[in-house]
Amino acid sequence: MESTQTARSAPSATTGVRAGVAGARRVELPVSGLTCHNCVQAVERALRAVPGVRTATVNLAGGRAAVEYDPEKTGLPALREAVKAAGYRVWTATTRFAIRGITCASCVTKIEKALLGTPGVLKASVSVGTEEADVEYLPSVADFGAVKAAVGSAGYEMAESPPPASPEAADREAEAREAEYRSLMRKWWFGAAVGVFTMIMSYPWLFPVLRDWFPRESQRLWYVWAGMGVGSLAVILFSGNHFFMGAWQGLRHRSANMHTLIALGTGVAWVYSTIALLFPQIFPSREFADVYYDVTVVVIALVDLGLAMELRAKGRTSEAIKKLIGLQAKTARVLRDGKEVDIPVEEVLVGDTVVVRPGEKIPVDGEIVDGSSAVDESMVTGESLPVEKGVGDEVIGATINKTGAFKFRATKVGKDTALASIIRMVQDAQGSKVPVQRIVDVVSGYFTPSVAILAILGFMVWYTFGPPPAVVFALIVAVTTLIIACPCALGMATPMSLTTGVGLGALNGILIRGGEALQTAQNLQTIILDKTGTITHGKPVLTDVVASGGFDEETLLRLAGGVEKSSEHPLAAAIVEGAKGRGLALPDAEGFNAIPGHGIEARVEGRALLLGNLKFMRDRKIPLDGLDARALELADGGKTPMFVAIDGKPAGIVAVADTVKEDSKGAIQALKGMGIEVVMITGDNERTARAIARQVGIERVLAEVLPQDKAFNVQKLQLEGKQVAMVGDGINDAPALAQADVGFAIGTGTDVAIAASDITLIKGSLRGVVLAIQVSRATMRNVYQNLVGAFIYNVLGLPIALGVLYPFFGILLSPLLAAIAMSFSSVTVITNANRLKRWKPRAA
Amino acid sequence: MTWDKIVVDVVGLGLIGFIVWFFWLVKAKGVKAALTSGGYQEQMVLVKGGYTPDVIVVEAGKPVRLNFVRQESASCSEMVVFPGFGKSASLPEGETVPVEFLPKEPGEYEFACQMGMFRGKVIVE
């Protein structure tokens, strides 16, 4: 040690090379699975056996092996192999990133060499095809920065691919929206200013003073109109250029959209007015030679204003996703070389130990290794009460640590965290389509050209059969028709509601995979609930202690707990937990003997204790003194009773059961209240199943169903002609979830992206099913309101614009009113969708 | 009926005929996606008043990567949705956004902006 220390600081006198470079190198390897003193020795032996290793000491508590080795003779891969051969594993982090500009195979070797030359990097492989590198490294030795530097040293650059949901990206989007909004408002103000002047001067004979200054057909008015012609051209170029550009771009793709209609309408009005101004002689009567520059200017201005308002409202629609993105922590405090360092959250690696103090945000997902605390998970799961967490428990990134300090090992970072998965799922779902949208898609494909055809037909009919001045009426009708039609309202109706609805779900701990699930969920007729883990906690707990034969409950439980401490049976854990929960100190047992299918026997505090089922008691000829009747009663209640005998005499019963979640009953009542049939499915025996079903108020029970038959049972119910939902965990019940019309997965901790499910409930409660159905109903109602509104608007608006009312009531719509109506209709659709955000979960 | 009315009606009918032919009767020819060394069938798609190209021909069974570049600020085209593949992507202005999917069955798959104003088609052969 000493010699290498000095050698490292001074160059060697003989070679001039710092001996330390070639001398000993020291690393700390994080080793997993170290539980006992034996393992420590095994790992140390294995490491020391590697040629080139000088010293190796394993720290059991820290789970680390400190190794000093000669880098000339051995390397990290060999050390890792040695640990692996001893039966343990070195914790490593793997990362994948894109590299810009890889063009040839030789670059690959160059980059790989640079990466492998970095201390701490174990494996590196670069692919030309995907231009990506996979690197495995020791987070305790190298960090992401070092890996990046290595790529840089080879003359390449790591392609910055910021996570798709970074707050920065959201900010950029908001900025772009803001810029677009400001530009639209500028266009509106310019159009409005010109518009007011144009509107007045188009009809000077309506105003007392102007009437005398600018009489009709006067040369003076002609000049004013000519000025208006130039002014409106400026409005077209400045305020309306996007309509004309959009229309032109669309035409090149043989598609027509809102831009086409607006451009056509305003363009036709401008061209007509200009012809009337320059060549009045081609019109038979003077009446025809009036100008309509006001239509061009005011329509462009109003539609700009409408678009600006629309943009504002749209920004609010995606607030939910922004809220989720904003939840991400910015920095994390991790242990590196035994020191606490603050690093940006993007640099936290799998396997890092992260330190969290009270009141701080937990940066990434992980497992607590030291300490305990209460954690507020409401932002991710919707659960309002803080959750107690201890060693071994999972913590979710972006949740808030309330009371205690703890350390945890990061298990999921970057785009793999629960929050990132949630954001990705929500974004995908918001971009999906509700099935009803398909009709809209078909309609909107024909909509715009049809409106153009209608406008031409309107022009022809009015010109041919209309009252004089026919060309003026025909022109107004055609322009109004083009302007009033609003494909936007139709197009936005469902996406806007869907975006809001999915976001609403996410904020309440409900992840909806897409529009299809949302639409189906509103019409469910039957919901099948898996018993274990869905209705119940899925974990047996001690429920009853019945003492007899002169023992009190406490003694009975203490002795039983002492014996069960040595057992690995899941029911035993329930008894031990139950005893500890009552504050009992459990004695140690000796002579432990488990008899499979019967029970266990052991000596504890000098007494012979038997614990097991009825058969066990009969075999050992223990008189039961009426305890068997009590046991039957407990079994009828869905519990598992176990008899206890002490020194050959009956001492009582301890019963464990998988208990019903607190809110299951209320949720099931609420589902029934919605008119949905509730069915329970379980692999348990009929008696236990019935007992649980009675507690929560379920009548129809499918018991003793093998896991692989669950999907088949779902199908059977579907054959009854019903829309069936299945609620279960995402792993064992995956086939049944996939078979169901809507599969609800009850989430567990950080595993939110459950593939088989249509809807994932992050908070493991049945209340989520009720909420999800409520959200889907509210959203679909909103979708229909929007669709019906947009259809009615167009179905009524178009005939009125065409002048259907004129022969009967003399009503003809002005193009200006049409512009207002059109803008108003699309703003209404978005506003209605935003109204959905005020939806609150109803108490069940 | 005077001569001017006849002219207007004939021109009007002509325009209607043109609209029908222009928007509905002409079939656009597709562009075949190029195969890259990575095994992807890649194609750049420009988003500006529509998708260019808007008909993309790919082969079944090979992964497809469409690189969308949006060069306009109209909010209509902010998002591109592939309902047939369950994919969607938001397209920030000026950035290249890849959308990847694996076409298994031959057929025609539409893609569109969220409001359905812009449309395109992937033809899987």
Interface residues (C-beta under 8 A of the other chain):
Chain A: V128 G129 T130 E131 A169 R172 E173 A176 R177 A179 E180 S183 H242 M245 G246 W248 Q249 G250 R252 H253 R254 S255 A256 N257 M258 H259 E310 L311 K314 Q427 D428 Q430 G431 S432 K433 Q437 V440 D441 S444 G445 Y446 P449 A452 I453 I456 L457 F459 M460 Y463 T464 A474 P487 C488 G491 M492 P495 G514
Chain B: M1 K5 V8 D9 G12 L13 L15 I16 I19 V20 F22 F23 W24 V26 A28 T36 S37 G38 G39 K48 G49 G50 Y51 T52 D54 E72 S73 A74 S75 C76 M79 V81 P83 G86 K87 S88 A89 S90 P92 E93 E110 A112 Q114 M115 G116 M117 F118 R119
